[in-house]
Amino acid sequence: MLITHENIKIRNTVPDDAEILCHWWNDGKVMAHTGFPNGLGTTKEAVLNQMQNYDNEKYRVFIIEIDSKPVGEMNYRNMSDKTAQIGIKICDFCYQDKGYGTIILKLFINTLFDDLGYEKIILDTNLKNVRAQHVYEKLGFIKQKINIDSWKDQIGNLQSSIDYALTKEKWRINYYERKRNY
Ligand SMILES: CC(C)(COP(=O)(O)OP(=O)(O)OC[C@H]1O[C@@H](n2cnc3c(N)ncnc32)[C@H](O)[C@@H]1OP(=O)(O)O)[C@@H](O)C(=O)NCCC(=O)NCCS
């Protein structure tokens, strides 16, 4: 997959990305919201091995580039029933809160619905991640369920999450009819 829009690119990972992915995934500051405040503790070799399992039909990680610089990653997982679960991390903090995440998600969602045939997109986020919740709700995601103290993070703290869903129909009403106005 390759999505380009102005200075933004969303592209498949290549082996050379293993180093930066490893760097991001081992950084506790980047990974805290996913429950790993000490980072994943992975290796470049493990990331390279993982990459071999990426498959358009099942699960794939993408690199987000802004002005040709890798600044984060995103992914989708095929959950069957034409449903994709997605995740996004703008890992370079300098690029957060500048409007990029909203645009990148719109581009990705358009591709999943229009080009890859999905009918529904789901995701979950930490209850404390109010910025992400704001962005998802702005895009039309509907809160499905709040899971209070439903899982323990890497250091044993209970965490809560929110499940969201967005149907193609809802997306179409929100954005598609506005001629994909970014
Ligand atoms: C979540 C994420 C994708 C959002 O992308 P972004 O580029 O930072 O966000 P944007 O600049 O597009 O939009 C931010 C919006 O949230 C608002 N916002 C910022 N901080 C906020 C806060 N603490 N509470 C509520 N809203 C907040 C901004 O005002 C803006 O709203 P607006 O578009 O209505 O003006 C990105 O910050 C990110 O990847 N963060 C790290 C990883 C992460 O949290 N991933 C999601 C976990 S599921």
The ligand as an ORCA input file, in Angstrom:
! r2SCAN-3c Opt
* xyz 0 1
  C      -3.453     10.169     18.718
  C      -2.766     10.761     17.510
  C      -2.860      9.807     16.320
  C      -3.482     12.075     17.125
  O      -2.798     12.678     16.059
  P      -2.295     14.200     16.198
  O      -1.657     14.570     14.927
  O      -1.474     14.330     17.428
  O      -3.675     14.957     16.412
  P      -4.267     16.178     15.573
  O      -3.304     17.305     15.669
  O      -4.690     15.741     14.228
  O      -5.598     16.489     16.406
  C      -5.518     16.691     17.767
  C      -6.876     17.145     18.254
  O      -6.980     16.787     19.635
  C      -7.119     17.956     20.404
  N      -6.397     17.728     21.646
  C      -5.084     17.833     21.885
  N      -4.818     17.504     23.149
  C      -6.017     17.193     23.715
  C      -6.394     16.783     25.011
  N      -5.492     16.636     25.979
  N      -7.710     16.529     25.239
  C      -8.641     16.672     24.258
  N      -8.322     17.061     23.007
  C      -7.025     17.314     22.750
  C      -6.545     19.087     19.574
  O      -7.086     20.325     19.960
  C      -7.037     18.659     18.193
  O      -8.415     18.903     18.064
  P      -9.061     19.698     16.816
  O      -8.582     18.998     15.578
  O     -10.528     19.568     17.038
  O      -8.524     21.087     16.917
  C      -1.259     11.077     17.797
  O      -1.189     12.115     18.777
  C      -0.464      9.898     18.261
  O      -0.102      9.057     17.452
  N      -0.170      9.851     19.567
  C       0.686      8.840     20.149
  C       0.129      7.462     20.064
  C      -1.337      7.383     20.370
  O      -1.827      7.969     21.327
  N      -2.023      6.603     19.526
  C      -3.442      6.365     19.646
  C      -3.647      5.312     20.619
  S      -4.978      4.269     20.191
*
